[in-house]
Structure formats: C-alpha cells, structure tokens
Amino acid sequence: LLRLVNGKDRHALFRTAVAYCDSPHRAPKVFIGESKGILLERPDSRGVRGLRFPYERMFLPQGSRKPLSRMSGEEKAAFSHRSIALKKFAKWFLNIRKR
C-alpha cells in the first residue's frame, strides 16, 4: 500500500456503513462512520498494542499525534470508523425503542 502512494497525496479515509432494516417494505436506515488521516512514510515498528488490522501500523488519524498501532483499544475507538458507525446506529436504535 505504501509503495502505491509513494510520491503521491497521502491523505486517507476509512469508511464503514452499517445498515438496518426491520421490514422488506421499508428502505434500510444507513449509518456511516469515517476516519480521516494520512498514511505514514513507513509502517510504525515501535508499540504495537492490540494490533488487529495491518493498516493500523501506517495510519495516523486526523487529530492524533500517534498511529493507531500505538493506541490502546479505548483510544482507537475514538478514531474507529466502525465504532463511529455503530455508535450512530446504537443511538438511533435506542431512541426508536423508547417510543
């Protein structure tokens, strides 16, 4: 991946979509989570805490001073495109369940 972006714009965006549909007669409700940042020049080789995905070693989220590979699980959740999408879904779902 890093060879593909060598000498090019290194801005990156990871996006997750979570969809929910409770009836075949309704359009699904879609929740999007995005994580913006940049790709590092080379993969981080220092702290690799709870590494789940290879891109964590090369992605520096916008607003962070360290790559995902050096973050705790709790820190990663603040930047996680999956977590953002699921939190949006959970908030919406819990709100409609109250009705």
MODELLER restraints for C-alpha pairs under 7 A, 6 or more apart:
rsr = mdl.restraints
at = mdl.atoms
rsr.add(forms.Gaussian(group=physical.xy_distance, feature=features.Distance(at['CA:10:A'], at['CA:38:A']), mean=5.30, stdev=0.5))
rsr.add(forms.Gaussian(group=physical.xy_distance, feature=features.Distance(at['CA:10:A'], at['CA:39:A']), mean=5.26, stdev=0.5))
rsr.add(forms.Gaussian(group=physical.xy_distance, feature=features.Distance(at['CA:11:A'], at['CA:37:A']), mean=5.84, stdev=0.5))
rsr.add(forms.Gaussian(group=physical.xy_distance, feature=features.Distance(at['CA:11:A'], at['CA:38:A']), mean=4.31, stdev=0.5))
rsr.add(forms.Gaussian(group=physical.xy_distance, feature=features.Distance(at['CA:11:A'], at['CA:39:A']), mean=6.43, stdev=0.5))
rsr.add(forms.Gaussian(group=physical.xy_distance, feature=features.Distance(at['CA:12:A'], at['CA:36:A']), mean=5.89, stdev=0.5))
rsr.add(forms.Gaussian(group=physical.xy_distance, feature=features.Distance(at['CA:12:A'], at['CA:37:A']), mean=5.34, stdev=0.5))
rsr.add(forms.Gaussian(group=physical.xy_distance, feature=features.Distance(at['CA:12:A'], at['CA:38:A']), mean=5.14, stdev=0.5))
rsr.add(forms.Gaussian(group=physical.xy_distance, feature=features.Distance(at['CA:12:A'], at['CA:39:A']), mean=6.46, stdev=0.5))
rsr.add(forms.Gaussian(group=physical.xy_distance, feature=features.Distance(at['CA:13:A'], at['CA:34:A']), mean=6.76, stdev=0.5))
rsr.add(forms.Gaussian(group=physical.xy_distance, feature=features.Distance(at['CA:13:A'], at['CA:35:A']), mean=5.67, stdev=0.5))
rsr.add(forms.Gaussian(group=physical.xy_distance, feature=features.Distance(at['CA:13:A'], at['CA:36:A']), mean=4.55, stdev=0.5))
rsr.add(forms.Gaussian(group=physical.xy_distance, feature=features.Distance(at['CA:13:A'], at['CA:37:A']), mean=6.43, stdev=0.5))
rsr.add(forms.Gaussian(group=physical.xy_distance, feature=features.Distance(at['CA:14:A'], at['CA:34:A']), mean=5.68, stdev=0.5))
rsr.add(forms.Gaussian(group=physical.xy_distance, feature=features.Distance(at['CA:14:A'], at['CA:35:A']), mean=5.20, stdev=0.5))
rsr.add(forms.Gaussian(group=physical.xy_distance, feature=features.Distance(at['CA:14:A'], at['CA:36:A']), mean=6.57, stdev=0.5))
rsr.add(forms.Gaussian(group=physical.xy_distance, feature=features.Distance(at['CA:14:A'], at['CA:81:A']), mean=6.39, stdev=0.5))
rsr.add(forms.Gaussian(group=physical.xy_distance, feature=features.Distance(at['CA:15:A'], at['CA:32:A']), mean=6.99, stdev=0.5))
rsr.add(forms.Gaussian(group=physical.xy_distance, feature=features.Distance(at['CA:15:A'], at['CA:33:A']), mean=5.65, stdev=0.5))
rsr.add(forms.Gaussian(group=physical.xy_distance, feature=features.Distance(at['CA:15:A'], at['CA:34:A']), mean=4.52, stdev=0.5))
rsr.add(forms.Gaussian(group=physical.xy_distance, feature=features.Distance(at['CA:15:A'], at['CA:35:A']), mean=6.54, stdev=0.5))
rsr.add(forms.Gaussian(group=physical.xy_distance, feature=features.Distance(at['CA:15:A'], at['CA:81:A']), mean=5.72, stdev=0.5))
rsr.add(forms.Gaussian(group=physical.xy_distance, feature=features.Distance(at['CA:16:A'], at['CA:32:A']), mean=5.75, stdev=0.5))
rsr.add(forms.Gaussian(group=physical.xy_distance, feature=features.Distance(at['CA:16:A'], at['CA:33:A']), mean=5.21, stdev=0.5))
rsr.add(forms.Gaussian(group=physical.xy_distance, feature=features.Distance(at['CA:16:A'], at['CA:34:A']), mean=6.58, stdev=0.5))
rsr.add(forms.Gaussian(group=physical.xy_distance, feature=features.Distance(at['CA:16:A'], at['CA:81:A']), mean=5.75, stdev=0.5))
rsr.add(forms.Gaussian(group=physical.xy_distance, feature=features.Distance(at['CA:16:A'], at['CA:82:A']), mean=5.62, stdev=0.5))
rsr.add(forms.Gaussian(group=physical.xy_distance, feature=features.Distance(at['CA:16:A'], at['CA:85:A']), mean=6.48, stdev=0.5))
rsr.add(forms.Gaussian(group=physical.xy_distance, feature=features.Distance(at['CA:17:A'], at['CA:30:A']), mean=6.51, stdev=0.5))
rsr.add(forms.Gaussian(group=physical.xy_distance, feature=features.Distance(at['CA:17:A'], at['CA:31:A']), mean=5.60, stdev=0.5))
rsr.add(forms.Gaussian(group=physical.xy_distance, feature=features.Distance(at['CA:17:A'], at['CA:32:A']), mean=4.61, stdev=0.5))
rsr.add(forms.Gaussian(group=physical.xy_distance, feature=features.Distance(at['CA:17:A'], at['CA:33:A']), mean=6.48, stdev=0.5))
rsr.add(forms.Gaussian(group=physical.xy_distance, feature=features.Distance(at['CA:17:A'], at['CA:85:A']), mean=6.46, stdev=0.5))
rsr.add(forms.Gaussian(group=physical.xy_distance, feature=features.Distance(at['CA:18:A'], at['CA:30:A']), mean=5.67, stdev=0.5))
rsr.add(forms.Gaussian(group=physical.xy_distance, feature=features.Distance(at['CA:18:A'], at['CA:31:A']), mean=5.16, stdev=0.5))
rsr.add(forms.Gaussian(group=physical.xy_distance, feature=features.Distance(at['CA:18:A'], at['CA:32:A']), mean=6.54, stdev=0.5))
rsr.add(forms.Gaussian(group=physical.xy_distance, feature=features.Distance(at['CA:18:A'], at['CA:85:A']), mean=6.26, stdev=0.5))
rsr.add(forms.Gaussian(group=physical.xy_distance, feature=features.Distance(at['CA:18:A'], at['CA:86:A']), mean=6.88, stdev=0.5))
rsr.add(forms.Gaussian(group=physical.xy_distance, feature=features.Distance(at['CA:19:A'], at['CA:28:A']), mean=5.99, stdev=0.5))
rsr.add(forms.Gaussian(group=physical.xy_distance, feature=features.Distance(at['CA:19:A'], at['CA:29:A']), mean=5.54, stdev=0.5))
rsr.add(forms.Gaussian(group=physical.xy_distance, feature=features.Distance(at['CA:19:A'], at['CA:30:A']), mean=4.35, stdev=0.5))
rsr.add(forms.Gaussian(group=physical.xy_distance, feature=features.Distance(at['CA:19:A'], at['CA:31:A']), mean=6.30, stdev=0.5))
rsr.add(forms.Gaussian(group=physical.xy_distance, feature=features.Distance(at['CA:20:A'], at['CA:28:A']), mean=5.30, stdev=0.5))
rsr.add(forms.Gaussian(group=physical.xy_distance, feature=features.Distance(at['CA:20:A'], at['CA:29:A']), mean=5.24, stdev=0.5))
rsr.add(forms.Gaussian(group=physical.xy_distance, feature=features.Distance(at['CA:20:A'], at['CA:30:A']), mean=6.52, stdev=0.5))
rsr.add(forms.Gaussian(group=physical.xy_distance, feature=features.Distance(at['CA:21:A'], at['CA:27:A']), mean=6.80, stdev=0.5))
rsr.add(forms.Gaussian(group=physical.xy_distance, feature=features.Distance(at['CA:21:A'], at['CA:28:A']), mean=4.45, stdev=0.5))
rsr.add(forms.Gaussian(group=physical.xy_distance, feature=features.Distance(at['CA:21:A'], at['CA:29:A']), mean=6.34, stdev=0.5))
rsr.add(forms.Gaussian(group=physical.xy_distance, feature=features.Distance(at['CA:31:A'], at['CA:85:A']), mean=5.42, stdev=0.5))
rsr.add(forms.Gaussian(group=physical.xy_distance, feature=features.Distance(at['CA:31:A'], at['CA:88:A']), mean=6.24, stdev=0.5))
rsr.add(forms.Gaussian(group=physical.xy_distance, feature=features.Distance(at['CA:31:A'], at['CA:89:A']), mean=6.00, stdev=0.5))
rsr.add(forms.Gaussian(group=physical.xy_distance, feature=features.Distance(at['CA:32:A'], at['CA:85:A']), mean=4.98, stdev=0.5))
rsr.add(forms.Gaussian(group=physical.xy_distance, feature=features.Distance(at['CA:33:A'], at['CA:81:A']), mean=4.46, stdev=0.5))
rsr.add(forms.Gaussian(group=physical.xy_distance, feature=features.Distance(at['CA:33:A'], at['CA:82:A']), mean=6.06, stdev=0.5))
rsr.add(forms.Gaussian(group=physical.xy_distance, feature=features.Distance(at['CA:33:A'], at['CA:84:A']), mean=4.76, stdev=0.5))
rsr.add(forms.Gaussian(group=physical.xy_distance, feature=features.Distance(at['CA:33:A'], at['CA:85:A']), mean=4.05, stdev=0.5))
rsr.add(forms.Gaussian(group=physical.xy_distance, feature=features.Distance(at['CA:34:A'], at['CA:81:A']), mean=4.57, stdev=0.5))
rsr.add(forms.Gaussian(group=physical.xy_distance, feature=features.Distance(at['CA:35:A'], at['CA:61:A']), mean=6.77, stdev=0.5))
rsr.add(forms.Gaussian(group=physical.xy_distance, feature=features.Distance(at['CA:35:A'], at['CA:79:A']), mean=5.93, stdev=0.5))
rsr.add(forms.Gaussian(group=physical.xy_distance, feature=features.Distance(at['CA:35:A'], at['CA:80:A']), mean=6.23, stdev=0.5))
rsr.add(forms.Gaussian(group=physical.xy_distance, feature=features.Distance(at['CA:35:A'], at['CA:81:A']), mean=5.07, stdev=0.5))
rsr.add(forms.Gaussian(group=physical.xy_distance, feature=features.Distance(at['CA:36:A'], at['CA:61:A']), mean=5.85, stdev=0.5))
rsr.add(forms.Gaussian(group=physical.xy_distance, feature=features.Distance(at['CA:36:A'], at['CA:62:A']), mean=5.60, stdev=0.5))
rsr.add(forms.Gaussian(group=physical.xy_distance, feature=features.Distance(at['CA:37:A'], at['CA:59:A']), mean=6.79, stdev=0.5))
rsr.add(forms.Gaussian(group=physical.xy_distance, feature=features.Distance(at['CA:37:A'], at['CA:60:A']), mean=5.47, stdev=0.5))
rsr.add(forms.Gaussian(group=physical.xy_distance, feature=features.Distance(at['CA:37:A'], at['CA:61:A']), mean=4.13, stdev=0.5))
rsr.add(forms.Gaussian(group=physical.xy_distance, feature=features.Distance(at['CA:37:A'], at['CA:62:A']), mean=4.36, stdev=0.5))
rsr.add(forms.Gaussian(group=physical.xy_distance, feature=features.Distance(at['CA:38:A'], at['CA:59:A']), mean=5.95, stdev=0.5))
rsr.add(forms.Gaussian(group=physical.xy_distance, feature=features.Distance(at['CA:38:A'], at['CA:60:A']), mean=5.38, stdev=0.5))
rsr.add(forms.Gaussian(group=physical.xy_distance, feature=features.Distance(at['CA:38:A'], at['CA:61:A']), mean=6.58, stdev=0.5))
rsr.add(forms.Gaussian(group=physical.xy_distance, feature=features.Distance(at['CA:39:A'], at['CA:58:A']), mean=5.51, stdev=0.5))
rsr.add(forms.Gaussian(group=physical.xy_distance, feature=features.Distance(at['CA:39:A'], at['CA:59:A']), mean=4.85, stdev=0.5))
rsr.add(forms.Gaussian(group=physical.xy_distance, feature=features.Distance(at['CA:39:A'], at['CA:60:A']), mean=6.26, stdev=0.5))
rsr.add(forms.Gaussian(group=physical.xy_distance, feature=features.Distance(at['CA:40:A'], at['CA:58:A']), mean=5.15, stdev=0.5))
rsr.add(forms.Gaussian(group=physical.xy_distance, feature=features.Distance(at['CA:40:A'], at['CA:59:A']), mean=6.18, stdev=0.5))
rsr.add(forms.Gaussian(group=physical.xy_distance, feature=features.Distance(at['CA:40:A'], at['CA:60:A']), mean=6.76, stdev=0.5))
rsr.add(forms.Gaussian(group=physical.xy_distance, feature=features.Distance(at['CA:42:A'], at['CA:58:A']), mean=6.58, stdev=0.5))
rsr.add(forms.Gaussian(group=physical.xy_distance, feature=features.Distance(at['CA:43:A'], at['CA:57:A']), mean=5.02, stdev=0.5))
rsr.add(forms.Gaussian(group=physical.xy_distance, feature=features.Distance(at['CA:43:A'], at['CA:58:A']), mean=4.60, stdev=0.5))
rsr.add(forms.Gaussian(group=physical.xy_distance, feature=features.Distance(at['CA:44:A'], at['CA:57:A']), mean=4.94, stdev=0.5))
rsr.add(forms.Gaussian(group=physical.xy_distance, feature=features.Distance(at['CA:44:A'], at['CA:58:A']), mean=6.14, stdev=0.5))
rsr.add(forms.Gaussian(group=physical.xy_distance, feature=features.Distance(at['CA:47:A'], at['CA:69:A']), mean=6.42, stdev=0.5))
rsr.add(forms.Gaussian(group=physical.xy_distance, feature=features.Distance(at['CA:47:A'], at['CA:70:A']), mean=4.98, stdev=0.5))
rsr.add(forms.Gaussian(group=physical.xy_distance, feature=features.Distance(at['CA:48:A'], at['CA:69:A']), mean=4.83, stdev=0.5))
rsr.add(forms.Gaussian(group=physical.xy_distance, feature=features.Distance(at['CA:48:A'], at['CA:70:A']), mean=5.61, stdev=0.5))
rsr.add(forms.Gaussian(group=physical.xy_distance, feature=features.Distance(at['CA:49:A'], at['CA:69:A']), mean=5.84, stdev=0.5))
rsr.add(forms.Gaussian(group=physical.xy_distance, feature=features.Distance(at['CA:49:A'], at['CA:70:A']), mean=5.80, stdev=0.5))
rsr.add(forms.Gaussian(group=physical.xy_distance, feature=features.Distance(at['CA:49:A'], at['CA:71:A']), mean=6.40, stdev=0.5))
rsr.add(forms.Gaussian(group=physical.xy_distance, feature=features.Distance(at['CA:49:A'], at['CA:72:A']), mean=6.30, stdev=0.5))
rsr.add(forms.Gaussian(group=physical.xy_distance, feature=features.Distance(at['CA:51:A'], at['CA:69:A']), mean=6.07, stdev=0.5))
rsr.add(forms.Gaussian(group=physical.xy_distance, feature=features.Distance(at['CA:56:A'], at['CA:67:A']), mean=6.75, stdev=0.5))
rsr.add(forms.Gaussian(group=physical.xy_distance, feature=features.Distance(at['CA:56:A'], at['CA:68:A']), mean=4.86, stdev=0.5))
rsr.add(forms.Gaussian(group=physical.xy_distance, feature=features.Distance(at['CA:56:A'], at['CA:69:A']), mean=5.03, stdev=0.5))
rsr.add(forms.Gaussian(group=physical.xy_distance, feature=features.Distance(at['CA:57:A'], at['CA:67:A']), mean=6.48, stdev=0.5))
rsr.add(forms.Gaussian(group=physical.xy_distance, feature=features.Distance(at['CA:57:A'], at['CA:68:A']), mean=6.48, stdev=0.5))
rsr.add(forms.Gaussian(group=physical.xy_distance, feature=features.Distance(at['CA:57:A'], at['CA:69:A']), mean=4.97, stdev=0.5))
rsr.add(forms.Gaussian(group=physical.xy_distance, feature=features.Distance(at['CA:58:A'], at['CA:67:A']), mean=6.71, stdev=0.5))
rsr.add(forms.Gaussian(group=physical.xy_distance, feature=features.Distance(at['CA:59:A'], at['CA:67:A']), mean=5.51, stdev=0.5))
rsr.add(forms.Gaussian(group=physical.xy_distance, feature=features.Distance(at['CA:59:A'], at['CA:68:A']), mean=6.34, stdev=0.5))
rsr.add(forms.Gaussian(group=physical.xy_distance, feature=features.Distance(at['CA:60:A'], at['CA:66:A']), mean=6.14, stdev=0.5))
rsr.add(forms.Gaussian(group=physical.xy_distance, feature=features.Distance(at['CA:60:A'], at['CA:67:A']), mean=4.31, stdev=0.5))
rsr.add(forms.Gaussian(group=physical.xy_distance, feature=features.Distance(at['CA:60:A'], at['CA:68:A']), mean=6.51, stdev=0.5))
rsr.add(forms.Gaussian(group=physical.xy_distance, feature=features.Distance(at['CA:61:A'], at['CA:67:A']), mean=6.71, stdev=0.5))
rsr.add(forms.Gaussian(group=physical.xy_distance, feature=features.Distance(at['CA:61:A'], at['CA:79:A']), mean=6.72, stdev=0.5))
rsr.add(forms.Gaussian(group=physical.xy_distance, feature=features.Distance(at['CA:68:A'], at['CA:76:A']), mean=6.22, stdev=0.5))
rsr.add(forms.Gaussian(group=physical.xy_distance, feature=features.Distance(at['CA:77:A'], at['CA:83:A']), mean=5.85, stdev=0.5))
